[in-house]
Amino acid sequence: MRNNEQRVLFLGFEALLSPIRLFATSCRVLVFSIVNIRLHGREITNQMFESAVLSLPIILFSLTIVSLMSILEFSWHMKLVLKQDALVPGFSMVLMVREVAPVVTAMLLTSRVGASIAAELGFMKVTEQLDQLKLLSVSEVEYLVIPRWVGCVFASITLTLASLVTSICVSTGIASRFMNYQPHEFFNTLFVFTKAFDLGGGLLKAFCFGTIIPFVSCVCGLSCQGGSRGVGQAATRAVVQSCLFIIFADFFLSYWLWTF
């Protein structure tokens, strides 16, 4: 029993440390590639397109529903407690900027992009394509990891901004249609509590989440074993571990940014 507990503890530390080690290696390789002008521009562009553009419809649709739910819930609770809902726009905007937009965007990217990265690299591992890259003296970090890192960070930040714009438009429309707000009145009261620092904090979260997803997914894919079954397990593990990392990172970033 004690051996099993030690093994589980070891695997937990390994799951935590492996993405950090890969991140440190990638930072060093990225600096070296920039200095020597060896960036794989086409691969980076492809990853940005697959991560950001192809994820845009599902993220905007999901954030539209979430913003609708937040407006209706805030209105119901404020009418219940305060007997009026004049503060709904301000509170809903703070929630969207600080939490909902970056976190929901990251979770959706994890399920779509993170699983794809782990499955793709896992397939390359079990079919020995990674060994062929080594024979050609091609760095797997430079060719595979860094483009996916850049693509995920770009997608996380741009999609967070796009989801915020969509949420503002949807919230204004819903409020004017169902809550007796004039559009200009609702829009003007959106930013009562939201400051530039809140937007900066939300984008910082988006950057951190966009960094977590590819490194956790790449570690899961590069450590894949066991054929097609191992590829599926790597994709599942990537989504689960990325979501856990995002939740913990969101807590610590929120505490650091808005508590101190």
N, C-alpha and C positions, 0 to 999 in steps of 0.2 A: 504493500500500500504506500509506503514511504517512497519507494522508487518511482511509483506512478506520479505522486505529487511532485517529486523533483523533476521528472520529465516534463510535466505540464508547465511547471514554473520556468524551466529552461526554454521550452517552445514559446512561452509568452514573451520572455526577454528577447529571444531571437526574432520574433515577429516585430518587436519594437525597434530593435537595433539595426536590423537588416536594411529597412528603408533609409535610416539615418546614414549608414555607411555608404549606401548607394548615392544618396544626396550629396555627401561630401565628395565622393569620387566624381560625380557629375559636375559639380561646381568647378573642380580643378580642371577637368577635361574641357568644360565650356570656356574657361578663361584661356586655356591653351589653344583652343580652336579659333577663338576670336582674334588672338594675337597673330596666329599663323594663317588667318583667313581660310579656315577649313570647314566652315559651316555647310551642312547639307541643305541648301536653300530649298530645293524642290521637295525634299522629304518634310521639311518644316512646314512649307506651304500646304502640302497635302494633309498633314496632321491638323493644322489650323482649320482647314476646310471641313474635315471630317468631324472634328470636335465641336466647332462653333456653328457653322452654317447648317449642318445636318441635324444638330440638336436644337436649333432655334424654334421650330414649330411646336415640339412637345413641351419645351420649357415655357414659351409664351402662353400656350394653352393652359398649362398647369398653374402658372402664376396668376393668370386671369381668374381662375376658379378660387385660388387662395385669397386673392385680394377681395373678391366678392364676399367670401365667407367672413373675412376679418371685418369688413365694413358692417355687415349685418350683425355680427356678434357684438362688436363694440356698441353699435346703436342699441341693441336689445339690453345689454347690461347697464349702459348709462341711463337709459330710460327707467330701468328698474330701480337703480340706486339713486341717481341724481334727478330723475324726472325730466331730463332734457338731454339732447345728444349733440350739443353745439361743439363739443371737444372731439367728436369722432374723427374728423379729418386729421387733426394734429397727432392724436395718439396712433392712428392707423399708419400714418406716414413714418413715424419713428420706428414702429415695429417692422415695417417693410424694409426700411433702410438698414437698420441694425441687425436684424435676424432673418426675416422670412426670405428676402431676395437672395442673399448670399448662401444661406443654408439649403433652401429648397433647390436652388440651381446646382449646388455641389452634389446633393443627393441624387438628382436626376442625371447629372454627368457621371456619377459613380456607376449607376445602374446601366447606363448606355456605353460610355467611353471606357470606364475602368474595366468592366467585364470584357470588352472587346480587346483591350490591350493585353490583359492576362491570357485570354484565349489565343490571341495571335502569337505572342511570344512563347506561350506554352507549346503550341503546335510546332513552332520553329525549333524548340528545344527537343521535342520527342522525335522529330524527323531529321535531327542532326544538321539543320541549316545553320545553327549557331557555330558549330564546329567548322563548317565551310567558310564562314566569315573569318574565323581565326586563322584558317589556312591562307586566306587572302590578305592577312594582316590588317583587317578592318576591325576597329574597336566597336564592340556591341554597345558600349555606353554612348559613344559619339554618334553612331549611326542609328541606333534604335531608341535609346532612352531620352537623350536630349531633345530630339524633335517632338517626342510625345509630351515632354515636360513643357516646352514652349507652347505647343498646341493647346494643352489643357489650361495653362495659365491664361493664355489669350482668350480661350472660350469662357472660362470662369468669370473673368473681369467684364468682357463685352456682353455676355449674356445676363450678368447681374444688372448692368446698366440698362440693357434692353428690357429686362423684366420690370425694373423700376418705372421706366417710361410707360410701359403697358399698364402697370398697376395704377398709375396716376390717371391715365385716360379712362380705364375701366371704372375706377372708383368714382371719378367725376360723373361719368354717365349714369352709374347706378344711383348715386346720391341725388342727381337731378331728376331721375325718373321715378324713384320709389320713396325718397326721403324728404321731398319738398325743398331741396337745396337748389339755389341758382348755381349754374356751373362756375361763374366767376367768383361767387361767394365761397363755394367749396374749395376751389383751387387756391384762393387767397389764404384760407385758413389751414391749408395742408402743411405749411412750413412754419407754423407757430412754434413748435417745439424742436423741429429738425434743424440742425446746424451743419455747417460745412465739415466739422469734425466728425459728425455722425456718418456722413457720406464717405469720408476718408477711412473711418473705421470699417465700414461695410466693404469697401474695396480692398482694404488690407486683409480682411477675412477671405474675400474672394481669391486673392493672390495665394494665401496660405492653403486654402482648400484645393486650389488648382495645382499646387505643388504636392500635396498629400496624395491625390488620386493617382497620378502616373507612377510615383515611386513605389507606393504599396502594390499597385497592379503589376509593375515591372518585376518586382521581387517575387511575387506569386507566380508570374509567368516563367521567369528565368530559373526558378527552383522546381518547375513542374517535372513530375515523374509518372510513369505508368501508362503511357499511351493515351488514347482518347478519353478514357475515364479520368486520368490525371489532368487533362486539359479542362474538362468540366469542373473538376474540383478546384483547380486554380482560379477559374473565373468566379466561382462561388466565394472562395476565400478572399479574393480581391475585393468584391463588393462588401462583404461583411466587415473585413478589417478596415477598409476605407471609411465606411460609415462610422465605425467606432472611433477612429482617429479624428474624423470631422467633428463628432459630438464633443469629444474631450477638448479639441482645439477651440471649438466655439465657446465652450465654458470658460476656458482660461483667457481667451482673447477678450471676451465680454467683461470678465472680472478686471482684467488689466486696463482696458480702455475706458470703462465707464464707472468703475467703482473707486479707483484711486483718485 
